[in-house]
Amino acid sequence: MMVDPPPSIIIVGAGLGGLALAALLEHIDVTYVILERLTEVKTNGAALFISPAAANLLRQLGIYDEVKQKSKPCNSIDLFTEKRKPLFVLDFADFATMSGAEGFIIPRSSLYEILLELIPPEKILRGKRVLSFVQGEGGVQVKCADGSVHESDILVGADGAYSAVRQNLYERLKKEGKLSVADQKPAMFNCVCLTAQTYPLDPVQFPELSEPGCHYNNIVAQNKPYSWMTFTGKDNIVCWSVIQYLNKETSELNDTFRSTDWGSGLAEAMCREVQHFPIPGGNGKLTLADLIVNTPRDQIAKVTLEEKVFESWYGGRTVLLGNAVHKFHPAGGEGPLCSLYDAVSLANWINVLETNTIAGLDAIFKEYVDERLPPARAALIHARNMANMYSRTFKASMARFVSRNMPDFLWKTKLAKSAADRAQAAFLPLIQDSGTVPPLFQPSLYKTLAILEAQAAAKKAKEDAAATSTTISTTSTASSGISGISGVSGATTATTAPMCTHQTYLEYQNNQQQQKHQGPGVSSSSASSIHNLPPAPFAPTLSSSSTSSLSAHVHTPQHQQHHYSASFPGVQQSSSSSAVVSPYGASTTARAVPL
């Protein structure tokens, strides 16, 4: 039961994060439009790692099979010296079993096109460079450089590392004394990156292209401040990138050329600098020049690699997501997953918005940030650690030594923490999880499912009360007309509506996981009621009464209780809410993906 009328939303930015949010909003009763700065689609960029943990969400959106079809499975990273000698392999094949799906390497352009197909073309307005916006209790008004003005209830800044929405929002927060000192400082950067993808190549010259899996090769230089990577993809293309690690002098030089334009001509000079760098494969004599000469010039970009997680994610009717609020080094492979999870968490909360006021929005935005800020911070640290491992410093050498000699049990423990972070949308058909590692507790899923169940129960109780009242009134009138005896009062007490099946399904999932982990099984009394349930993950139930507080009690398998509580207008619950035993535990801290 969303606020009536449903909120209108402006999404600024048609990048991966903005498109992911729009694709999710297509399934919610809201109106939205995307304002995109560029006048035409640009598909620059190299490869993206699609974590196995994202599989459930991609299945919910109905694009998992297409992503898989346009990708190659990726289960390892091969590290080489610049003499093409193997150093060691980072093997994460167990990630697939732990998550219940494979990880993929996909060209950025392919993923972009898949997401773009989910959005009606008329909902993307191009050539809309945002200049400023004003907001208040009445809504948000956005002004663009072409003179157009757009109004909505919610403004989402998904416009990347140089976000105009963030800059405007921060100006207001600073004037109000609400912007932290850290958020007033620019994002740091220690690297610049050359990134591209080739035309289809000849598998005879590049035989690794004929293999079904992706060859992810990372070359570490010994006496130069570079590392470079190649990724074999579908349709005989190779994605490649070169990272230059900056010192103070080169950092100041490159700071002059910071740009939001992926298609700038700044890449040409860097291509000439690195074209002689050796790459593994083929006849043993391949260099980056063999890729550069087979790469469309409009597919090569030079970008600065900012690294920062901002602390202020929202203000008033405005909220940020994706690269607009966190930017990571690409060595960690964190960006796409974090943007997807930002989108699903925000969409989950928008779906249960019940009061279209700044106070109402503040409540859901706070829930969104509480869920997404901790994993963003963890992702930043992980990405920096991975980037450090590929550089030429002593610290990097030590990091490679540790990785190469890490005990198997410790490596699998690290993988398991990453595999557990598997988000889903509460308003789409839920996917039965098949990973051997239990999923982490996802606050926006648990809490919003509980809200939806409470709303359904309250609506059913109201309908039952109205139906009973009508029946009694009709019977009373009929009796009075026949016998002349006064009718009975139509006032009734509403009965509590039956709850949804999430609690019963929880018991089913509990039984399945207990079989894997040798814990207590589901009781025989509940077994008969769960065998016909459709696939769905766990979720708590919520009984209804006169209070307006949402609470979910979650117990870990060790019976450590965590209490989650938030107030939402119109959400009703009894004074003693149902206890939920989760086979997956209640940790809200999501570790970053290990790539």
C-alpha positions in Angstrom: 0.0 0.0 0.0 2.0 2.9 -1.3 1.2 6.6 -0.8 -1.8 7.7 -3.0 -1.0 9.1 -5.5 2.2 7.2 -6.1 5.4 9.3 -6.1 7.0 10.6 -9.2 10.8 10.1 -9.6 13.5 11.8 -11.6 16.7 9.7 -12.1 19.6 11.8 -13.3 22.1 9.6 -15.2 21.5 6.7 -17.6 24.6 4.7 -16.4 24.4 1.2 -15.0 23.1 2.3 -11.6 20.4 4.6 -13.1 19.3 2.0 -15.6 19.2 -0.7 -12.9 17.0 1.5 -10.6 14.7 2.3 -13.6 14.4 -1.4 -14.5 13.3 -2.1 -10.9 10.9 0.8 -10.8 9.2 -0.6 -13.9 7.7 -3.2 -11.4 6.5 -0.6 -8.9 3.5 1.7 -9.1 5.4 4.9 -9.6 6.1 7.2 -12.5 9.7 8.1 -13.4 11.9 9.6 -16.0 15.6 9.5 -16.7 17.5 12.7 -17.5 20.7 11.8 -19.4 23.4 14.4 -20.2 24.6 12.7 -23.4 22.6 13.0 -26.6 23.5 9.5 -27.8 24.5 6.2 -26.2 28.2 5.7 -25.6 29.4 2.2 -24.8 33.0 2.9 -23.9 34.8 0.8 -21.3 36.3 -2.6 -21.0 35.0 -5.6 -19.1 32.9 -5.9 -16.0 32.9 -8.7 -13.6 29.4 -9.9 -12.8 29.6 -11.5 -9.4 27.9 -14.8 -8.8 26.2 -13.1 -5.8 24.2 -11.0 -8.3 22.5 -14.0 -10.0 19.3 -13.9 -8.0 18.7 -10.3 -8.7 19.4 -10.7 -12.4 17.0 -13.7 -12.5 14.3 -11.5 -10.9 14.8 -8.9 -13.6 14.6 -11.7 -16.2 18.0 -11.0 -17.7 20.2 -13.6 -16.2 20.1 -15.9 -19.3 20.9 -13.0 -21.6 23.8 -11.9 -19.4 25.1 -15.4 -19.4 24.8 -15.7 -23.2 26.8 -12.5 -23.8 29.5 -13.3 -21.2 32.2 -15.8 -20.5 32.4 -17.6 -17.1 35.4 -16.3 -15.1 36.8 -18.4 -12.3 40.4 -17.2 -11.9 42.9 -14.4 -12.4 46.3 -15.3 -13.9 49.1 -13.0 -12.8 52.2 -12.7 -15.1 55.5 -10.8 -15.0 56.1 -8.4 -17.9 58.3 -11.2 -19.4 55.1 -13.3 -19.7 56.2 -15.6 -16.9 53.4 -16.9 -14.7 53.5 -15.6 -11.1 50.5 -17.4 -9.6 46.7 -17.9 -10.0 43.9 -16.5 -7.9 41.4 -19.3 -8.2 37.9 -18.5 -7.1 36.1 -21.5 -8.7 34.5 -22.3 -5.3 32.7 -19.0 -5.5 30.1 -20.5 -7.9 29.2 -23.3 -5.6 29.0 -21.1 -2.6 26.8 -18.5 -4.4 24.7 -21.0 -6.4 25.8 -19.4 -9.8 28.8 -18.6 -11.9 30.6 -15.3 -12.2 31.0 -13.8 -15.6 33.1 -11.3 -17.5 31.0 -9.2 -19.8 31.8 -6.2 -22.0 30.5 -3.0 -20.3 28.6 -2.2 -23.5 26.8 -5.5 -23.5 25.5 -5.1 -20.0 24.5 -1.6 -20.7 22.5 -2.7 -23.8 20.7 -5.5 -21.8 19.6 -3.0 -19.1 18.6 -0.4 -21.7 16.2 -2.9 -23.3 14.2 -3.0 -20.0 13.5 0.7 -20.1 10.8 2.2 -22.4 12.6 4.6 -24.7 10.2 7.5 -24.0 11.3 7.4 -20.3 14.9 8.4 -21.2 15.3 12.1 -22.1 18.7 12.7 -23.6 20.7 15.9 -23.9 19.5 16.9 -20.4 22.5 18.3 -18.5 21.4 19.2 -15.0 22.3 22.7 -13.8 20.5 23.0 -10.5 17.5 22.0 -8.6 15.3 23.3 -5.8 13.3 21.2 -3.3 10.8 21.5 -0.5 7.6 20.0 0.9 5.9 20.5 -2.5 8.4 18.5 -4.5 11.6 18.9 -6.5 12.2 21.1 -9.5 15.2 20.3 -11.8 16.5 22.9 -14.3 18.6 21.7 -17.3 21.0 23.5 -19.6 18.6 23.4 -22.5 16.1 25.5 -20.5 13.7 22.7 -19.7 12.4 22.2 -16.2 11.3 18.9 -14.7 9.3 18.3 -11.5 9.0 15.2 -9.3 8.5 14.0 -5.7 11.9 12.3 -5.5 15.3 13.1 -7.2 17.8 10.4 -7.6 21.4 11.3 -8.4 22.9 8.4 -10.4 25.1 10.7 -12.6 28.5 9.2 -11.8 31.7 10.4 -10.1 31.3 14.0 -11.2 27.7 14.1 -10.1 25.9 17.4 -10.7 23.2 16.3 -8.3 25.7 15.6 -5.6 27.4 19.0 -6.1 24.2 20.9 -5.9 23.0 18.9 -2.9 26.3 19.4 -1.0 26.1 23.1 -1.6 22.8 23.2 0.3 24.0 20.8 3.0 27.1 22.9 3.6 25.0 26.1 3.9 22.8 24.3 6.4 25.9 23.1 8.4 25.0 19.5 7.6 27.9 18.5 5.4 30.9 16.7 7.0 34.4 18.0 6.6 35.3 14.7 4.8 32.6 15.3 2.2 33.9 18.8 1.4 37.2 17.3 0.2 37.6 16.0 -3.4 37.9 12.3 -4.1 41.5 11.1 -4.1 43.1 9.4 -7.0 46.4 7.7 -7.4 45.9 6.1 -10.8 44.7 6.8 -14.4 43.3 4.1 -16.6 43.2 3.4 -20.3 40.3 1.1 -21.1 38.9 -0.4 -24.3 37.6 -3.4 -26.2 38.6 -4.6 -29.6 36.9 -5.5 -32.9 36.4 -9.3 -33.3 39.8 -10.9 -33.6 41.3 -13.9 -35.3 41.3 -16.9 -33.0 44.3 -18.2 -34.8 46.3 -15.2 -33.7 44.6 -15.2 -30.3 43.9 -18.9 -29.6 42.5 -18.3 -26.1 39.4 -16.8 -27.7 38.3 -20.3 -28.7 38.1 -21.5 -25.1 34.7 -21.3 -23.4 36.0 -19.6 -20.2 37.4 -16.1 -19.9 41.1 -15.7 -19.7 41.7 -12.9 -17.2 45.4 -12.1 -17.4 47.0 -9.4 -15.2 50.6 -8.4 -16.0 52.6 -6.8 -13.2 55.6 -4.6 -14.3 58.9 -4.7 -12.5 60.5 -1.4 -13.3 57.6 0.8 -14.5 54.6 2.2 -12.7 52.0 0.2 -14.7 49.9 -2.9 -14.6 47.8 -4.1 -17.5 45.0 -6.6 -18.0 43.3 -8.5 -20.8 40.0 -10.3 -20.8 38.8 -12.7 -23.5 35.1 -12.2 -24.2 32.3 -13.5 -26.4 32.3 -13.0 -30.2 36.1 -13.1 -30.3 36.6 -9.7 -28.7 39.3 -8.8 -26.1 38.7 -6.2 -23.4 41.9 -4.6 -22.1 43.0 -1.9 -19.7 46.2 -0.3 -18.6 46.6 1.3 -15.1 49.3 3.9 -14.4 50.2 4.4 -10.8 50.9 8.0 -10.1 53.4 9.8 -8.0 53.0 13.4 -6.8 54.3 14.9 -10.0 52.3 12.8 -12.4 49.2 13.1 -10.2 49.3 16.8 -10.4 49.8 16.6 -14.2 46.8 14.3 -14.7 44.6 16.3 -12.4 44.6 19.0 -15.1 43.0 16.5 -17.5 40.2 15.2 -15.3 37.2 14.8 -17.6 33.7 13.4 -17.5 33.9 12.7 -21.2 34.6 9.0 -21.9 35.2 9.6 -25.5 37.9 12.3 -25.2 41.1 12.2 -27.3 43.3 12.1 -24.2 43.9 8.4 -24.7 46.1 8.6 -27.8 49.3 9.7 -26.0 48.9 7.0 -23.4 48.4 4.4 -26.2 51.7 5.4 -27.7 53.4 5.1 -24.3 52.2 1.6 -23.6 51.8 -0.1 -27.0 55.1 -2.0 -26.6 54.0 -3.7 -23.3 54.0 -7.5 -23.7 50.9 -9.6 -23.2 50.6 -13.4 -22.7 49.2 -15.8 -25.3 49.4 -16.3 -29.0 52.8 -16.8 -30.5 54.5 -15.6 -27.3 55.4 -12.2 -28.9 52.1 -10.3 -28.6 52.1 -6.8 -27.3 49.4 -4.3 -26.5 50.0 -2.8 -29.9 48.3 -6.0 -31.4 45.1 -5.0 -29.4 45.4 -1.2 -29.9 45.5 -1.5 -33.7 42.4 -3.7 -33.6 40.4 -1.4 -31.4 38.0 1.3 -32.6 39.2 4.7 -31.6 35.9 5.7 -30.1 36.1 2.6 -27.8 39.3 3.8 -26.1 39.1 6.1 -23.1 41.4 7.5 -20.5 39.9 8.1 -17.1 41.1 9.1 -13.7 40.3 6.5 -11.0 38.9 8.4 -8.1 38.5 6.5 -4.8 36.0 7.7 -2.2 32.9 6.8 -0.3 31.0 9.9 0.6 29.2 10.1 4.0 26.2 12.2 3.0 23.9 10.2 0.7 20.6 12.2 0.9 19.0 15.4 1.9 15.4 16.5 1.6 13.8 14.8 -1.4 17.2 14.0 -3.0 19.2 10.8 -2.7 22.3 9.5 -4.4 23.4 6.0 -5.6 26.2 4.3 -7.5 29.3 6.2 -8.5 27.7 9.4 -7.5 28.3 8.5 -3.9 31.0 5.8 -4.0 33.9 5.2 -6.4 36.3 2.3 -6.2 39.5 1.2 -8.0 38.4 -1.2 -10.8 40.9 -3.8 -9.6 38.4 -4.9 -7.0 35.6 -5.4 -9.4 33.2 -3.7 -6.9 31.5 -1.0 -8.9 28.8 -2.9 -10.8 27.6 -5.0 -7.9 27.5 -2.1 -5.5 25.5 0.0 -7.9 23.0 -2.9 -8.5 22.6 -3.4 -4.7 22.2 0.3 -4.2 19.4 0.2 -6.7 17.5 -2.8 -5.2 17.8 -1.5 -1.7 16.4 2.0 -2.7 13.7 0.4 -4.8 12.6 -1.9 -2.0 12.1 1.2 0.3 10.4 3.3 -2.3 7.9 0.5 -2.8 6.6 0.8 0.8 6.6 4.6 1.0 3.4 5.6 2.7 3.7 9.4 3.2 5.0 11.6 0.5 6.6 14.1 2.8 10.2 15.0 3.5 9.9 13.3 6.9 8.5 10.1 5.2 11.3 10.2 2.6 13.9 10.8 5.3 12.8 7.6 7.0 13.3 5.4 3.9 16.5 7.1 2.8 18.0 6.5 6.2 17.2 2.8 6.0 18.7 2.7 2.5 22.0 4.3 3.7 22.2 2.2 6.9 22.1 -0.8 4.6 24.4 0.3 1.8 27.1 2.5 3.5 28.9 -0.2 5.4 29.4 -2.5 2.4 30.5 0.5 0.3 33.2 1.2 2.9 34.3 -2.4 2.9 34.4 -2.4 -0.9 36.6 0.6 -1.0 39.2 -1.1 1.3 39.1 -4.3 -0.7 39.5 -2.5 -4.0 42.5 -0.6 -2.7 44.1 -3.9 -1.4 43.6 -5.5 -4.8 45.1 -2.5 -6.6 48.1 -2.4 -4.3 48.8 -6.1 -5.1 49.2 -5.2 -8.8 51.6 -2.3 -8.3 55.4 -2.5 -8.1 55.9 -1.4 -4.5 57.4 -3.5 -1.7 53.9 -3.5 -0.1 52.6 -5.0 -3.3 55.2 -7.7 -3.4 54.3 -8.7 0.2 50.6 -8.7 -0.8 51.3 -11.0 -3.7 53.4 -13.3 -1.5 50.6 -13.5 1.0 48.0 -14.3 -1.7 50.2 -16.9 -3.3 50.8 -18.7 0.0 47.5 -18.2 1.7 46.2 -21.5 3.3 43.2 -23.0 1.4 40.9 -22.8 4.3 41.6 -19.0 4.8 41.0 -18.3 1.1 37.7 -20.2 1.1 36.7 -18.3 4.2 37.3 -15.0 2.3 35.3 -16.3 -0.7 32.4 -17.4 1.6 32.1 -13.9 3.0 31.8 -12.5 -0.5 29.4 -15.2 -1.7 27.0 -14.6 1.1 26.0 -11.1 -0.1 23.1 -12.0 -2.4 20.4 -9.3 -2.6 16.8 -9.6 -3.9 13.9 -7.3 -4.6 11.0 -7.7 -2.2 8.4 -6.8 -4.8 9.5 -9.3 -7.5 9.0 -13.1 -7.4 11.6 -14.3 -5.0 14.3 -16.7 -6.2 14.9 -19.9 -4.3 18.5 -19.7 -3.2 20.8 -22.6 -4.0 24.2 -21.5 -2.7 26.0 -23.7 -0.2 26.9 -20.5 1.8 23.8 -19.0 3.5 22.9 -15.5 2.3 23.5 -12.5 4.6 20.6 -10.8 6.2 19.3 -8.2 3.8 17.5 -5.5 5.8 15.6 -4.0 2.9 14.3 -7.4 1.9 13.3 -8.5 5.4 11.8 -5.3 6.6 9.9 -4.3 3.5 8.4 -7.8 3.1 7.2 -7.5 6.7 5.7 -4.1 5.9 4.0 -5.5 2.8 2.6 -8.4 4.8 1.3 -6.1 7.5 -0.4 -3.9 4.9 -2.0 -7.0 3.2 -3.2 -8.2 6.6 -4.7 -4.8 7.5 -6.4 -4.5 4.1 -7.8 -8.0 4.4 -9.1 -7.3 7.9 -10.7 -4.1 6.7 -12.4 -5.9 3.8 -13.6 -8.7 6.1 -15.0 -6.1 8.6 -16.8 -4.3 5.8 -18.2 -7.5 4.4 -19.3 -8.7 7.9 -20.9 -5.3 8.6 -22.8 -5.4 5.3 -24.0 -8.9 6.0 -25.2 -8.1 9.5 -26.9 -4.9 8.3 -28.6 -6.8 5.5 -29.7 -9.5 7.9 -30.9 -7.0 10.4 -32.9 -5.1 7.9 -34.5 -8.3 6.6 -35.3 -9.5 10.1 -36.8 -6.1 11.1 -39.0 -6.1 8.0 -40.4 -9.6 8.5 -40.8 -9.8 12.3 -41.0 -6.2 13.3 -38.2 -6.7 15.8 -35.4 -4.2 16.0 -32.2 -5.2 14.1 -28.9 -6.0 15.7 -26.2 -3.2 15.5 -23.9 -3.5 12.5 -20.8 -2.8 14.6 -18.4 -5.7 14.5 -14.8 -6.6 15.6 -12.5 -7.3 12.7 -10.8 -10.6 12.7 -7.1 -10.8 12.1 -6.4 -11.8 8.5 -4.3 -14.9 7.8 -0.6 -14.1 7.3 1.3 -14.7 4.2 3.4 -17.8 3.8 6.9 -16.3 4.3 7.1 -17.7 7.8 6.2 -21.1 6.7 8.7 -20.9 3.9 11.3 -19.8 6.4 10.8 -23.1 8.2 11.2 -24.9 4.9 14.5 -23.0 4.1 15.6 -23.7 7.7 15.1 -27.4 7.2 17.0 -27.4 3.9 20.0 -25.5 5.4 19.9 -27.6 8.6 20.3 -30.7 6.4 23.4 -29.1 4.9 24.8 -27.9 8.2 23.7 -30.8 10.5 21.3 -28.7 12.5 17.7 -29.5 13.8 15.2 -30.2 11.1 11.8 -28.7 10.5 8.9 -30.1 12.6 6.5 -32.6 11.2 3.6 -30.3 11.9 4.9 -27.7 9.4 6.3 -30.2 6.9 2.8 -31.0 5.5 2.1 -27.3 4.8 5.3 -26.4 2.9 5.7 -29.0 0.2 3.7 -26.9 -2.3 5.2 -23.6 -1.6 6.7 -21.6 -4.6 10.4 -20.8 -4.5 11.1 -17.8 -2.3 13.8 -16.8 0.2 13.2 -16.4 3.9 11.3 -13.5 5.3 9.6 -12.7 8.7 5.9 -12.4 9.3 4.3 -9.6 11.0 1.0 -9.6 12.9 -1.2 -6.5 13.0 -2.8 -4.4 15.7 -3.0 -0.7 16.7 0.7 0.1 17.0 2.8 1.8 14.2 6.2 0.3 14.7 7.9 -2.3 12.5 10.1 -4.8 14.3 11.7 -8.0 13.2 13.6 -10.2 15.7 16.2 -12.3 14.0 18.1 -15.1 15.8 21.4 -16.6 14.5 21.8 -20.3 14.6 23.7 -19.7 17.9 20.5 -17.9 19.2 22.2 -14.5 19.3 19.3 -12.0 19.0 19.5 -8.9 16.9 16.6 -6.4 17.0 15.7 -4.3 14.0 13.1 -1.5 14.5 11.8 1.4 12.5 8.6 3.4 12.5 6.4 3.8 9.5 3.0 5.5 9.4 0.2 3.0 8.9 2.2 -0.1 9.6 0.6 -2.1 12.3 2.0 -4.8 14.5 1.1 -6.5 17.8 3.0 -5.5 20.9 4.9 -8.8 20.8 6.1 -9.4 17.3 6.8 -12.9 15.9 10.2 -14.2 16.5 12.0 -15.4 13.4 14.6 -18.1 13.4 16.9 -17.5 10.4 19.2 -20.2 9.2 21.3 -17.5 7.6 22.2 -15.3 10.6 21.6 -11.6 11.1 24.8 -9.9 10.2 24.2 -6.7 8.2 27.9 -6.3 7.2 28.5 -7.4 3.6 32.1 -8.0 2.6 33.2 -6.8 -0.8 33.5 -9.1 -3.8 37.0 -10.6 -4.1 37.6 -9.3 -7.6 
